[in-house]
Amino acid sequence: MKIQNDSNERSVSDRRDFLKASVAGAMGAVLVSGAASGASPATASRPNILYIHSHDTGRLTSPYGYSVPTPNIQRLAEEGILFRQAFNAAPTCSPSRASLLTGECPHSNGMLGLVNRGFSMTPTGYDHHIVRTLRREAGYYSALVGLQHIAKDPHTIGYDRVEEVRGNRVVDVAPRAVRFLHSHPQQPFWLTVGFFETHRPYHQAAPEDDSRYIQPPKPQPDVPASRRDMADFHETVRTLDWGVGEVLAAIEAAGLAENTLVISTTDHGIAWPMMKCNLYDGGMGVHLVMRGPGGFTGGKVCNAMVSHLDLYPTLCELLKIKPPAWLQGRSFLPVLRGETEEIHEAVFSEVNYHASYEPKRAVRTKRWKYIRQYGGRRHPVLPNCDDGYTKAYWVKNGWAREVVAPEALYDLVFDPNERNNLANDPAHRATLDEMRRRMDTWMHATNDPLLKGPVKAPRGATFNDPDEISPGDPVTTVP
């Protein structure tokens, strides 16, 4: 069994004071107005579910060993279960979230690019959203506070209630989430709380985030530019963690903690070269912590390989709901019960459109990673990396001239940073053929549109020329 028991701002102060005052005011107002109304408790088999997600955080939180200021997320991990080998179905924003919430990979639910650039799921994809299944099969009430990033109009997703917020940053979202939790909501409920942090642009580093003494994440070079970037990330993830802490405190204050399953995750890796929008582990790997009823307690660590696609079927099993036929993942409850060490031999991830078109696919086993590029391009697509100090350093040193192999094979035991491509090594030909077979089988089983040629963007969608540098450069609009 792969479960381990672990015992265990230059204006920054003004902004923090504002955050605290905002939440305190919201809590006070709702406690007074809501004290007289009774809440019907959720049944023992129907816990409330809090899905609290961030932007572009990867695994750069303290439970994964990084020296970043996330004490609330750390506490959540110490009280719940930390998944060390969790992966997305796409290392790009809208497709990743859509996959988690439908249980289908992006090319199955139709989310092939970013909502803010004109992409969307198919109508069937929205019908498959988990809040619709939970309402229909288990009587769940659903609410959205903050970021969702899967629909142009959040009211079309299927939530019973969409809280109006001024923006999607912690300063705006956390008080509204706290107010909802103290309003004695109908139970059982599914609550989505989405934070813009840690997306770029980052918050400016606080005085305690001295870039001289900060280590950038691997595989980034340890240079002043990346250290300065990491210092700003520290303050941004600190803000995220504060928001998470306020929401968790509200659950406890409202008497909901014992019967609320918390799912804390992110969409993909941080917005640095080789991470976000890339199929290396730095892009596919995600933070995932769960705490609450159903065995998600005890400060355990799960080393089994799991995908965002597995959350939907896991919840179906937990809630004793028949899993819909379209689901492509598997419940990981058997791992938590000690019945098996793994539920997957392999997990898959994909990119189609981000800022630019960059079609590629990946399959990962415990030992091997295989990445296949489509479209014939042999150089990095720079608009698919958000602008920042680290990217500027890479560009200055010739990143645009780097060669991208049409296919790559990495040994994750001896090459965890995925830099030594073994695809052309005769000694690994059998492994290459096996990984190719796994990918081809998956693509055919899921009717991947790349099997029929290039994936077209929908009318009205916008995208960058892949030879540009920045996602802020001029875009093309599909007529």
FENUR-V76005 format. One record per backbone hydrogen bond with DSSP energy under -1.0 kcal/mol. CO is the residue of the C=O (numbers start at 0). NH is the residue of the N-H. E is the energy in kcal/mol with one decimal. If there is no record, write none. Layout:
# FENUR-V76005
CO;NH;E, CO;NH;E
This chain:
# FENUR-V76005
1;302;-3.2, 3;300;-2.9, 8;11;-9.9, 10;14;-2.2, 11;15;-2.5, 12;16;-2.5, 13;17;-2.2, 14;18;-2.5, 15;19;-2.6, 16;20;-2.5, 17;21;-2.5, 18;22;-2.3, 19;23;-2.6, 20;24;-2.4, 21;25;-2.1, 22;26;-2.7, 23;27;-2.4, 24;28;-2.1, 25;29;-2.1, 26;30;-2.2, 27;31;-1.7, 28;32;-2.2, 29;33;-2.7, 42;45;-1.8, 47;260;-3.4, 48;190;-3.0, 49;262;-3.3, 50;192;-2.6, 51;264;-1.6, 52;194;-2.5, 56;59;-2.1, 57;286;-1.5, 58;60;-2.3, 60;63;-1.5, 60;65;-1.2, 61;64;-2.3, 65;67;-2.1, 67;69;-1.8, 69;73;-2.1, 70;74;-2.3, 71;75;-2.1, 72;76;-2.1, 73;77;-2.3, 74;78;-1.4, 75;79;-1.0, 79;299;-1.8, 80;289;-2.2, 81;301;-3.2, 84;305;-2.5, 85;285;-2.3, 86;307;-2.2, 88;349;-1.0, 90;276;-2.7, 91;95;-2.3, 92;96;-2.0, 93;97;-2.7, 94;98;-1.9, 95;99;-2.0, 96;100;-2.2, 97;101;-1.2, 98;102;-2.3, 100;129;-2.1, 102;327;-2.5, 104;107;-1.8, 104;108;-2.0, 105;109;-1.7, 108;121;-2.3, 109;111;-1.7, 111;352;-2.2, 113;116;-1.4, 113;118;-2.0, 114;117;-1.9, 116;461;-2.2, 121;125;-1.8, 122;126;-1.9, 123;127;-1.4, 125;128;-1.4, 128;131;-1.2, 128;132;-1.3, 129;133;-2.8, 130;134;-1.8, 131;135;-2.2, 132;136;-3.0, 133;137;-1.7, 133;139;-1.8, 134;138;-1.1, 140;189;-2.8, 141;160;-1.3, 142;191;-2.7, 143;162;-2.7, 144;193;-2.2, 152;155;-2.0, 153;156;-1.4, 160;143;-2.1, 167;195;-2.6, 168;171;-1.6, 168;172;-2.5, 169;173;-2.1, 172;176;-2.4, 173;177;-2.4, 174;178;-2.3, 175;179;-2.1, 176;180;-2.3, 177;181;-1.6, 179;182;-1.7, 187;140;-2.4, 188;48;-3.1, 189;142;-2.4, 190;50;-2.9, 191;144;-2.7, 192;52;-2.2, 193;146;-2.2, 195;198;-2.1, 196;54;-1.6, 205;208;-2.1, 207;209;-1.1, 209;212;-2.1, 210;213;-1.1, 216;219;-2.2, 220;222;-1.5, 222;226;-2.3, 223;227;-2.5, 224;228;-2.0, 225;229;-2.3, 226;230;-2.1, 227;231;-1.8, 228;232;-2.1, 229;233;-2.3, 230;234;-1.4, 231;235;-1.9, 232;236;-3.2, 233;237;-1.9, 234;238;-1.7, 235;239;-2.1, 236;240;-2.6, 237;241;-2.1, 238;242;-2.1, 239;243;-2.4, 240;244;-2.7, 241;245;-2.2, 242;246;-1.9, 243;247;-2.5, 244;248;-2.4, 245;249;-1.9, 246;250;-1.9, 247;251;-1.9, 248;252;-2.8, 249;253;-2.1, 250;255;-2.8, 251;254;-1.5, 256;259;-1.4, 258;47;-2.6, 260;49;-2.8, 261;290;-1.9, 262;51;-2.6, 263;288;-2.4, 264;53;-1.5, 267;57;-2.5, 269;271;-2.4, 269;275;-2.6, 271;274;-1.9, 274;277;-1.9, 279;282;-1.9, 279;283;-2.6, 280;284;-2.6, 282;268;-1.4, 283;87;-2.2, 287;82;-2.5, 288;263;-3.1, 289;80;-2.9, 290;261;-3.4, 291;295;-1.2, 294;296;-1.4, 295;291;-2.3, 298;5;-2.2, 299;81;-2.5, 300;3;-2.9, 301;83;-2.4, 305;86;-1.9, 306;309;-2.1, 307;310;-1.4, 309;313;-1.8, 310;314;-2.5, 311;315;-2.1, 312;316;-2.2, 313;317;-2.5, 314;318;-2.6, 315;320;-3.2, 323;326;-1.3, 331;335;-1.5, 332;336;-2.2, 333;338;-2.5, 334;337;-1.2, 346;363;-2.8, 348;361;-2.3, 350;359;-2.2, 351;357;-3.1, 354;463;-3.1, 355;353;-2.3, 358;373;-2.6, 359;350;-2.3, 360;371;-2.8, 361;348;-1.9, 362;369;-2.7, 363;346;-2.3, 366;411;-2.9, 367;364;-3.0, 368;409;-2.6, 369;362;-2.2, 370;407;-2.5, 371;360;-2.2, 377;403;-2.3, 379;381;-1.0, 380;383;-1.5, 381;384;-2.0, 387;391;-2.4, 388;392;-1.8, 389;393;-2.2, 390;394;-3.0, 391;395;-2.4, 392;396;-1.3, 393;398;-1.8, 394;397;-1.8, 397;400;-1.6, 398;401;-1.8, 405;372;-3.0, 407;370;-2.3, 408;421;-3.1, 409;368;-1.9, 410;414;-2.0, 414;417;-2.0, 421;424;-1.8, 424;427;-2.2, 425;428;-1.5, 427;431;-2.5, 428;432;-2.6, 429;433;-2.1, 430;434;-2.5, 431;435;-2.5, 432;436;-2.3, 433;437;-2.2, 434;438;-2.2, 435;439;-2.8, 436;440;-2.5, 437;441;-2.1, 438;442;-2.8, 439;443;-2.2, 440;444;-2.4, 441;445;-2.0, 442;447;-2.8, 443;446;-1.0, 447;450;-1.8, 448;451;-1.8, 449;452;-1.1, 457;460;-2.0, 460;477;-3.0, 462;475;-3.1, 464;467;-2.1, 469;472;-1.7, 475;462;-1.9, 477;459;-2.7
